[in-house]
Amino acid sequence: MDIDWRRYIYSDPEILLGKPIIKGTRLSVDFILGLFAEGWTEQQVLDNYPTLTAEALRAVFAFAKDCMQEEFLYTIPPEAV
């Protein structure tokens, strides 16, 4: 079952210059993704940001997935890896 990220993610030009954020917070999608990229677990994120829910975190990934499907992706040459 796909989560409807629109229930959790929105953008307001008055908050963080319009970056997509989790509703009811000032936590941007890119900030949350950055925590996971740094190795944080879901439980660590939820413990450190108690206003978040597991559903809101899944919405972050659903939003990112939809963005990646619609955007142009740059090819990374094998020697760069």
N, C-alpha and C positions, 0 to 999 in steps of 0.2 A: 504494500500500500504506500503510494507516494504521499508525502506530506505537502500540504499547501503552504509554501513558504510565505505567501502574501499575508497570512494571518500573523506572522511573526516579524517580518522584515519590511522596513519602509525607509523612505528618504524624505528629509525635510531640509530645505535650503538653510533654515535657521539653526540646524543642529549639525555640527561637524562638517560644515560647508556642503551639506547635501550627500555625504557618504551614506551608503546603505547601513542602517543600524537595526539592532533588535529593539522592537517596540518596548517602551517603558524603561529604556536604558539609554545611556550614551555610549554604548559599546558597539563599535563598528564591526561589520562582517570581516573586514580584513584584519582587525585586531584579534578577533576570535580565531580565525584561520591561522594567524601567526603564532598563537599560543600552541595550537596543535602541531604546527611545523617545528616548533622548538621542543616538542616531545611531551607536552602536557597531556595528561589523560582527561577523559570526560569527567571523572570524579574530581580531579584537581580543579578543573574549570568551575564545576558546580560548587565546590567547597569555597573557592575564592570569590565567586560572584553569586551569592545566594539568591539573587532575584532571577537568575536564569533557571530554565527548566531543560530537561533532556530533549523535549520537543523543540524548544527554541534552538538548541544546538543542531538538531537534525535539520531544522529549517535553514540554518546557515549553509550546511552542505548541499541541501536541495537547491538553494539560491545559486551557489557557486556552480553546481552542475548545469543548471539552466543557462547561466551566463557563458559557460565554456562551450555549450552546444551552439550558441548563437554568435560567438565572437570569432574573429580571425585568430588563428593560432600561429605563432612563429615556429618555424622548424629549427630545432637545435641540432647542430652538426655533431656527429658521433665523437669527434675529437674534443668537444667541449665538455663531455661527461666525465 
